[in-house]
Amino acid sequence: MKEEQLFQQMKLWRNWTVEFLLTVPEELADQVPEGHNNSIRWNAGHILTGWDNTIFPGVNKERQLHLSYHLLFPGGSKPAHWTEQPPSMKEIIIQLENQPAVIEQACKGHLDDPLKEPFLGMKTLGEMFVFHINHENLHMGIIKSMKQLLLKR
């Protein structure tokens, strides 16, 4: 797949992510449905942080998000353990809207570059990029089901 197609896929899926998150009532953002460990806010922040945590270091750039995002939303974390106020859904959505352009600018011409260390068995930035598109979609599926569960309460 050509680089431009990957950037278009990222932007397409991200637009759908943002559009859906805008439909989530604020009062649902922090509720954790039965059978889940996390909230809609956590999943949205996790999508944002996942990209930031690996893509920018993959092109020898500093992470773009404040450290607090990386402390609140890493894999294995959950809102029940938060000791600080998370960013608002509005702030997370704005970050999600802006992130693709910054990622594209940082990664253009580098998707075939090898990673310093393999990432889940992946060896190039482009392979990791495809992982993140799929990872985002996995979490969007979770967010969609959470919204349905929470609206039925």
Buried (B, 14 or more C-beta within 10 A) or exposed (E): EEBEEBBEBBBEBBEEBBEBBEEBEEEBBBBBBEEBEBBBBBBBBBBBBBBBBBBBEBBEEEBBBEEEBBEBBEEEBBBEEBEEEBBEBEEBBEBBBEBBEBBBEBBEEBBEBEBEEEBEEBEBBBBBBBBBBEBBBEBBEBBBEBBEBBEEE
